[in-house]
């Protein structure tokens, strides 16, 4: 059934970084200070224009900021600052290619300005031109080897390239230069999580929390890491601290539910999922997990009700059909179960567990030929599923396909020679076929594994009694 670790929402980016994605660069990190880089001549007061531009820029009024920066460029066409401001404004408007053109114009006038280079790198990164961005940051580091902003943004670029070890090196170098650079600890925790270095991830997040204790995203990410480490109730504590800071953060409610469920606290899990649904009413995953919790509590009617809601919101989620099918099977509604297993297979044909459940349902409906086909697909997908081999052999026997059943039971014995049941089943087949000596050999092997059965009957006197005993097992 559901793996609660797999359904965790992804670690959240730090809000202080301003991006929508984990590790997103942002030109809010390295902005122009408002100081003038050019020598200006003319009657228009450049400092006053820059103050107006900065005011609108700081307040997010980019259209107004752009109007005044164009005026600045009209009067001061050789102003590094004007081109730089224009580039930042265009970046904030999402006009990244245009932004790069203006960064380049600024760099023609001042080619070694670290601040302009870093912001150009950020824009290149946001355009997906990660290799070019990393080259720009490297150029800055040639000029200023200890530029922590260049190192930090280079680390972000490595994250985006999924070069997490290289990113870790960058963030550690940032911390060496500036031990109070809180965002570097945050990103370090994020990278260590991806590298499956969970203890190191927690240490990095703890350092971030020391510097920024009210960052709810950091508490959330700590919960994610603790959940991955199997420390479910510790994860709950972190999610609760996250929610104390932001009670409307639905991913924390969802993953708090996952942690409770993994710890076996299913009623508490349901409460958390219900809170997640209150905040995000179209959250099919929360409805699915509520259904799954009820299923584990053997409350199958409640489970079916929530699986119905999950399927209404996401008609392509094979796992919801599968879960509802399992509930119908447990309720003895085999036709409904079979229908759901078939629906699930439309979206996921390579999941052996669905085929296995389908086969069991077909057996319950007496459709042995269909069950045999389903078991054969299970065994093709998962040849080491010896429970399936056993059940397959049993159906072959019921279908009077004795030789094939013997071969299937042999597969089980090869894997589990100490399991007594396959020997009894083979003995049963041999006796049904009239192969008494072969049947007695299988019984002897069974008795070696389970000596107490030897005295249940005297098989030397009455073979029918032996067969009746075996058929009654």
LOKOLTOR-19274 format. One record per residue (C-alpha): x negated, y negated, z negated; residue number from 1. Coordinates in Angstrom, 2 decimals. Each point is the difference from the previous one (the first is absolute). Layout:
N
         x         y         z    nr
         X         Y         Z   NUM
...
end
This chain:
473
         x         y         z    nr
      0.00      0.00      0.00     1
     -1.04     -3.59     -0.47     2
     -3.59     -0.92     -0.80     3
      0.32     -3.12     -2.13     4
     -3.62     -0.97      0.62     5
      0.56     -0.10      3.74     6
      2.94     -2.37     -0.29     7
     -1.78     -2.78     -1.84     8
      0.24     -3.36      1.69     9
     -3.39     -1.25      1.09    10
     -2.13     -2.07     -2.34    11
      1.01     -3.64      0.08    12
     -2.18     -2.87      1.14    13
     -0.90     -2.63     -2.56    14
      2.38     -2.94      0.40    15
     -2.92     -2.33     -0.53    16
     -1.33      1.16      3.36    17
      3.16     -1.17      1.75    18
      0.34      2.88      2.50    19
      2.81      2.36      0.75    20
     -2.32      2.99      0.18    21
     -2.53      1.47     -2.45    22
     -3.32     -1.69      0.44    23
      1.30     -2.67      2.36    24
     -2.30     -2.92      0.69    25
      1.47     -3.43     -0.27    26
     -1.14     -3.45      0.89    27
      1.49     -1.15     -3.31    28
     -3.13      1.44     -1.66    29
     -2.51     -2.27      1.74    30
      1.52     -3.30      0.98    31
     -1.51     -3.31      0.93    32
     -0.67     -2.14     -3.01    33
      1.25     -3.16      1.71    34
     -3.50     -1.45      0.28    35
     -0.93     -1.54      3.35    36
     -2.62      1.75      2.09    37
     -0.23     -2.60      2.81    38
     -1.06     -3.57      0.31    39
      3.09     -2.00      1.02    40
      0.31     -3.36      1.73    41
      3.20     -1.93      0.73    42
      2.74     -1.92     -1.66    43
      2.03      3.04     -1.20    44
     -0.97      1.04     -3.55    45
     -1.06      3.64      0.39    46
      0.01      0.60     -3.76    47
      3.65     -1.07     -0.24    48
      0.95      2.28      2.89    49
     -1.81      2.90     -1.63    50
      1.84     -0.60     -3.25    51
      3.31      0.11      1.86    52
     -1.04      3.16      1.84    53
     -1.11      1.65     -3.25    54
      3.28     -0.95     -1.69    55
      2.13      1.61      2.68    56
     -2.35      2.99      0.26    57
      0.07      0.63     -3.74    58
      3.81     -0.17     -0.01    59
      0.36      2.39      2.93    60
      1.36     -2.62      2.39    61
     -2.15      1.13      2.91    62
      1.90     -1.82      2.76    63
     -0.52     -3.35     -1.73    64
     -3.61      0.87     -0.79    65
     -0.54      0.83      3.67    66
      1.48     -3.36      1.11    67
     -2.48     -1.93     -2.11    68
     -2.99      2.19      0.84    69
      0.74     -0.64      3.69    70
     -0.04     -3.70     -0.78    71
     -3.35      0.44     -1.77    72
     -1.40      1.81      3.06    73
      1.29     -2.73      2.30    74
     -1.98     -2.66     -1.86    75
     -2.96      2.14     -1.05    76
     -0.60      2.60      2.79    77
     -3.40      0.94     -1.43    78
      1.20      0.73     -3.52    79
     -0.99      3.44     -1.23    80
      2.53     -0.36     -2.81    81
      2.88     -0.77      2.38    82
     -0.65      3.08      2.17    83
     -0.40      2.10     -3.13    84
      3.29     -1.22     -1.48    85
      1.76      0.58      3.31    86
     -1.32      3.60      0.02    87
      1.26      0.62     -3.55    88
      3.43     -1.41      0.82    89
      0.32      2.14      3.15    90
     -1.05      3.04     -2.01    91
      2.75     -0.66     -2.54    92
      2.48     -0.34      2.87    93
     -1.03      3.46      1.21    94
     -1.62     -1.41      3.16    95
     -3.20      1.94     -0.50    96
     -1.49     -0.19      3.49    97
      0.49     -3.79      0.08    98
     -1.47     -0.17     -3.49    99
     -3.18      1.75      1.16   100
     -0.42     -2.58      2.81   101
      0.02     -2.84     -2.53   102
     -2.34      1.82     -2.39   103
     -2.41      0.32      2.94   104
      0.32     -3.74      0.77   105
     -0.83     -0.79     -3.62   106
     -2.98      2.38      0.15   107
     -1.33     -1.69      3.14   108
     -0.40     -3.10     -2.15   109
     -1.22      1.85     -3.10   110
     -1.05      3.56      0.92   111
     -1.30      1.06     -3.43   112
      2.87     -1.13     -2.24   113
      0.72      3.05     -2.21   114
      3.55     -1.08     -0.82   115
      1.03     -0.32      3.64   116
     -1.70      3.28      0.90   117
      1.74      1.87     -2.84   118
      3.41     -1.30      0.98   119
     -0.63      0.87      3.63   120
     -0.88      3.52     -1.18   121
      3.25      0.21     -1.97   122
      2.02     -0.99      3.08   123
     -1.86      2.50      2.19   124
      0.73      2.66     -2.61   125
      3.69     -0.86      0.00   126
     -0.06      0.33      3.80   127
     -1.30      3.55     -0.44   128
     -3.44     -0.96      1.35   129
     -1.76      1.54     -2.97   130
     -3.39      0.53      1.62   131
     -0.20     -3.65      1.06   132
      1.11     -1.08     -3.48   133
     -2.70      2.07     -1.68   134
     -2.59     -1.52      2.32   135
      1.09     -3.52     -0.98   136
     -0.26      0.87     -3.71   137
     -3.45      1.47      0.65   138
     -1.01     -3.28      1.65   139
      1.04     -1.86     -3.17   140
     -2.04      2.40     -2.15   141
     -3.08     -0.69      2.11   142
      0.42     -3.64     -0.92   143
      1.09      0.57     -3.61   144
     -0.76      3.58     -1.16   145
      1.86     -0.53     -3.29   146
      3.17     -1.49      1.47   147
      2.60      1.89     -2.04   148
      2.92     -1.07      2.23   149
     -1.71      1.40      3.09   150
     -0.81      3.25     -1.83   151
      3.56      0.26     -1.34   152
      1.61     -0.49      3.40   153
     -2.48      2.40      1.60   154
      1.17      2.55     -2.58   155
      3.62     -0.66      1.01   156
     -0.92      0.57      3.64   157
     -1.68      3.30     -0.91   158
      3.22      0.99     -1.80   159
      1.97     -0.62      3.17   160
     -2.49      2.13      1.93   161
      0.46      2.67     -2.71   162
     -3.71     -0.23     -0.79   163
      0.65      0.10     -3.72   164
     -3.54      0.84     -1.11   165
     -1.35     -3.04      1.86   166
      2.80     -2.10     -1.51   167
     -0.95      1.21     -3.49   168
     -3.58     -1.16      0.60   169
      1.25     -3.46      0.97   170
      2.27     -0.38     -3.00   171
     -2.67      1.21     -2.42   172
     -2.40     -2.56      1.48   173
      2.65     -2.71     -0.47   174
      0.32      0.97     -3.67   175
     -3.79     -0.12     -0.44   176
      0.05     -3.57      1.30   177
      3.16     -1.03     -1.85   178
      1.14      2.33     -2.81   179
      3.22     -2.01     -0.34   180
      1.15      0.52      3.61   181
      3.26      1.71     -1.01   182
      1.17      0.88      3.52   183
     -3.20      1.98      0.61   184
      0.85      2.30     -2.93   185
      3.52      0.41      1.38   186
     -1.21      1.00      3.46   187
     -2.65      2.24     -1.54   188
      2.75      1.88     -1.83   189
      1.92      0.30      3.25   190
     -3.02      1.43      1.85   191
     -0.95      2.46     -2.75   192
      3.59      1.28      0.10   193
     -0.33      0.73      3.72   194
     -3.34      1.70     -0.63   195
      1.73      2.20     -2.61   196
     -2.29     -1.39     -2.71   197
      2.86     -0.50     -2.39   198
     -1.92     -0.73     -3.20   199
     -2.07     -2.64      1.79   200
      3.20     -1.45      1.43   201
      1.52     -0.31     -3.47   202
     -3.14     -1.66     -1.38   203
      0.06     -2.57      2.81   204
      3.70     -0.75     -0.52   205
     -0.61     -0.32     -3.76   206
     -2.66     -2.65      0.67   207
      2.45     -1.81      2.28   208
      2.66      0.12     -2.73   209
     -2.45     -1.54     -2.50   210
     -0.28     -2.99      2.34   211
      3.60     -0.03      1.21   212
      2.24      1.76     -2.58   213
      3.27     -1.21      1.55   214
     -0.60      1.43      3.48   215
      2.92      2.42      0.26   216
     -1.41      1.48      3.22   217
     -3.11      1.12     -1.87   218
      2.07      1.73     -2.71   219
      1.99      1.66      2.78   220
     -3.14      1.27      1.73   221
     -1.36      1.34     -3.28   222
      3.23      1.99     -0.28   223
     -0.54      1.39      3.51   224
     -3.52      1.14     -0.88   225
      1.05      1.52     -3.34   226
      2.81      1.85      1.76   227
     -2.48      1.40      2.52   228
     -2.21      1.08     -2.91   229
      2.91      1.95     -1.49   230
      0.29     -2.36     -2.99   231
      3.70     -0.50      0.54   232
      1.08     -1.53     -3.29   233
     -3.01     -2.35      0.05   234
      1.14     -0.99      3.48   235
      3.45     -0.73     -1.41   236
     -1.57     -2.40     -2.50   237
     -1.72     -1.90      2.81   238
      3.16     -0.19      2.07   239
      1.88     -1.30     -3.03   240
     -2.62     -2.73     -0.51   241
      0.37     -0.89      3.68   242
      3.78     -0.21     -0.43   243
     -0.34     -2.11     -3.14   244
     -1.72     -2.55      2.23   245
      2.33      0.47      2.98   246
      3.13      2.01     -0.78   247
      1.26     -0.37      3.58   248
     -2.98      1.76      1.57   249
      1.83      3.05      1.39   250
     -3.11      2.09      0.93   251
     -0.93      0.11     -3.70   252
      3.43      1.34     -0.95   253
     -0.26      2.59      2.78   254
     -3.46      1.21     -0.95   255
      0.83     -0.09     -3.70   256
      2.76      2.44      0.94   257
     -2.54      2.15      1.84   258
     -2.27      0.06     -3.05   259
      2.85      0.97     -2.33   260
      1.11      2.71      2.44   261
     -3.52      1.41      0.25   262
     -0.10      0.09     -3.82   263
      3.29      1.91     -0.06   264
      1.96     -2.93     -1.47   265
      2.71      0.24      2.66   266
      2.74     -2.05     -1.68   267
     -2.45     -2.88     -0.51   268
     -1.08      0.40      3.62   269
      3.61     -0.34      1.16   270
      0.38     -3.22     -2.03   271
     -3.04     -1.50      1.71   272
      1.14      1.02      3.48   273
      3.42     -1.55     -0.73   274
     -1.74     -3.29     -0.87   275
     -1.93      0.21      3.26   276
      3.27      0.46      1.90   277
      1.54     -3.01     -1.76   278
     -2.82     -2.15      1.34   279
     -0.24      1.62      3.42   280
      3.38      1.43      0.93   281
     -1.16      1.55      3.29   282
     -2.81      1.99     -1.65   283
      0.57      3.51      1.35   284
     -3.05      1.34     -1.84   285
      1.41     -0.93     -3.40   286
      3.31      1.68      0.80   287
     -1.92      3.06      1.19   288
     -2.03      0.15     -3.21   289
      3.12     -0.39     -2.17   290
      1.48      2.94      1.91   291
     -3.17      2.01     -0.47   292
      0.00     -0.67     -3.75   293
      3.60      1.16     -0.29   294
     -0.89      3.08      2.04   295
     -2.80      0.83     -2.45   296
      2.52     -0.45     -2.83   297
      2.26      2.56      1.78   298
      2.67     -2.71      0.39   299
      0.59      0.92      3.62   300
      3.21     -1.93      0.62   301
     -1.63     -3.23     -1.18   302
     -3.04      0.81      2.08   303
      2.11      0.51      3.14   304
      1.70     -3.36     -0.59   305
     -3.34     -1.84     -0.08   306
     -1.45      1.97      2.91   307
      3.07     -1.16      1.95   308
     -0.89     -3.62     -0.79   309
     -3.62      0.54      0.97   310
      0.99      1.57      3.32   311
      2.46     -2.80      0.75   312
     -2.87     -2.50     -0.34   313
     -2.61      2.12      1.79   314
      1.43      2.59      2.36   315
     -3.48      1.13      1.06   316
     -1.35      1.04     -3.39   317
     -0.38      3.77      0.29   318
     -0.71      0.33     -3.72   319
      3.44     -1.30     -0.97   320
      1.72      2.57      2.24   321
     -2.28      2.67     -1.44   322
      0.76     -1.00     -3.58   323
      3.73     -0.13      0.60   324
     -0.21      3.40      1.71   325
     -1.69      1.44     -3.09   326
      2.81     -1.38     -2.18   327
      2.66      1.51      2.24   328
     -1.84      3.34     -0.14   329
     -0.04     -0.13     -3.81   330
      3.74     -0.78      0.07   331
      0.60      3.03      2.22   332
      1.02     -2.17      2.96   333
     -2.14      1.86      2.50   334
      1.49     -1.38      3.21   335
     -0.55     -3.56     -1.18   336
     -3.53      0.91     -1.09   337
     -0.77      1.53      3.40   338
      1.31     -3.10      1.76   339
     -2.31     -2.22     -2.05   340
     -3.04      2.19      0.56   341
      0.63     -0.17      3.74   342
      0.32     -3.79     -0.23   343
     -3.26     -0.19     -1.92   344
     -1.76      2.08      2.65   345
      1.02     -2.47      2.69   346
     -2.45     -2.46     -1.59   347
     -2.62      2.35     -1.41   348
     -0.42      3.38      1.69   349
     -3.39      0.81     -1.48   350
      0.96      0.06     -3.68   351
      0.03      3.67     -0.96   352
      2.07     -0.52     -3.17   353
      3.01     -1.11      2.06   354
     -0.21      3.11      2.17   355
     -0.35      2.12     -3.14   356
      3.14     -1.53     -1.54   357
      1.82      0.42      3.31   358
     -0.97      3.68      0.06   359
      1.26      0.56     -3.56   360
      3.28     -1.67      0.89   361
      0.40      2.17      3.10   362
     -0.56      3.06     -2.17   363
      2.69     -1.25     -2.41   364
      2.35     -0.36      3.00   365
     -0.89      3.50      1.24   366
     -1.65     -1.36      3.18   367
     -3.00      2.33     -0.18   368
     -1.18     -0.39      3.58   369
     -0.11     -3.80     -0.37   370
     -1.69      0.36     -3.39   371
     -2.71      2.20      1.53   372
     -0.70     -2.67      2.65   373
     -0.21     -2.68     -2.68   374
     -2.36      2.10     -2.16   375
     -2.24      0.58      3.00   376
     -0.31     -3.77      0.49   377
     -0.79     -0.41     -3.71   378
     -2.80      2.53      0.29   379
     -1.35     -1.57      3.17   380
     -0.18     -3.38     -1.76   381
     -1.23      1.41     -3.32   382
     -1.53      3.48      0.39   383
     -1.13      0.06     -3.63   384
      3.53     -0.33     -1.41   385
      0.25      3.51     -1.44   386
      3.35     -0.61     -1.65   387
      1.31     -0.62      3.51   388
     -1.69      3.19      1.22   389
      1.79      1.93     -2.76   390
      3.41     -1.52      0.76   391
     -0.55      0.50      3.73   392
     -0.83      3.67     -0.61   393
      3.13      0.40     -2.11   394
      2.22     -1.38      2.77   395
     -1.73      2.26      2.54   396
      0.83      2.97     -2.25   397
      3.64     -1.07     -0.29   398
      0.04     -0.27      3.79   399
     -1.35      3.58      0.22   400
     -3.23     -1.19      1.63   401
     -2.00      2.30     -2.23   402
     -3.41      0.05      1.70   403
     -0.08     -3.80      0.22   404
      1.03     -0.21     -3.65   405
     -2.87      2.32     -0.98   406
     -2.47     -2.25      1.86   407
      1.34     -3.07     -1.76   408
     -0.24      1.64     -3.45   409
     -3.58      0.99      0.85   410
     -0.77     -3.71      0.48   411
      1.30     -0.68     -3.49   412
     -2.04      2.86     -1.49   413
     -3.17     -1.24      1.74   414
      0.40     -3.31     -1.77   415
      1.43      1.20     -3.33   416
     -1.10      3.62     -0.57   417
      1.02     -0.22     -3.65   418
      3.64     -0.84      0.73   419
      2.14      3.10     -0.53   420
      3.11     -0.97      1.99   421
     -1.41      0.45      3.55   422
     -0.96      3.61     -0.86   423
      3.55      0.76     -1.18   424
      1.40     -1.59      3.16   425
     -2.27      2.08      2.20   426
      0.96      3.14     -1.94   427
      3.64     -0.86      0.56   428
     -0.55     -0.30      3.75   429
     -1.90      3.28      0.20   430
      2.72      1.84     -1.91   431
      2.71     -1.50      2.23   432
     -1.99      1.22      3.01   433
     -0.35      3.44     -1.57   434
     -3.76     -0.39     -0.40   435
     -0.05      1.41     -3.50   436
     -3.75      0.51     -0.38   437
     -0.74     -3.57      1.06   438
      2.66     -1.20     -2.41   439
     -1.53      1.95     -2.88   440
     -3.43     -1.49      0.73   441
      1.49     -3.52     -0.26   442
      1.74      0.93     -3.25   443
     -3.26      1.26     -1.48   444
     -1.66     -3.33      0.86   445
      2.91     -1.85     -1.59   446
     -0.24      2.15     -3.14   447
     -3.72     -0.74     -0.25   448
      0.91     -3.69     -0.21   449
      3.07      0.54     -2.21   450
     -0.35      3.32     -1.90   451
      3.21     -0.47     -2.03   452
      2.09      0.56      3.14   453
     -1.37      3.54      0.40   454
      2.33      1.35     -2.70   455
      3.21     -1.56      1.29   456
      0.69      3.05      2.15   457
     -1.46      3.38      0.93   458
     -0.50     -0.55      3.74   459
     -1.42      3.52      0.49   460
      3.50      1.42     -0.52   461
      2.36     -2.47      1.62   462
     -1.08     -2.16      2.97   463
      3.48     -1.50      0.33   464
     -0.32     -1.27     -3.56   465
     -3.31     -1.60      1.01   466
      1.61     -1.68      3.01   467
      2.98     -1.21     -2.02   468
     -2.35     -1.47     -2.55   469
     -1.95     -1.81      2.66   470
      3.09     -1.27      1.79   471
      1.34     -1.37     -3.27   472
     -3.13     -2.10     -0.66   473
end
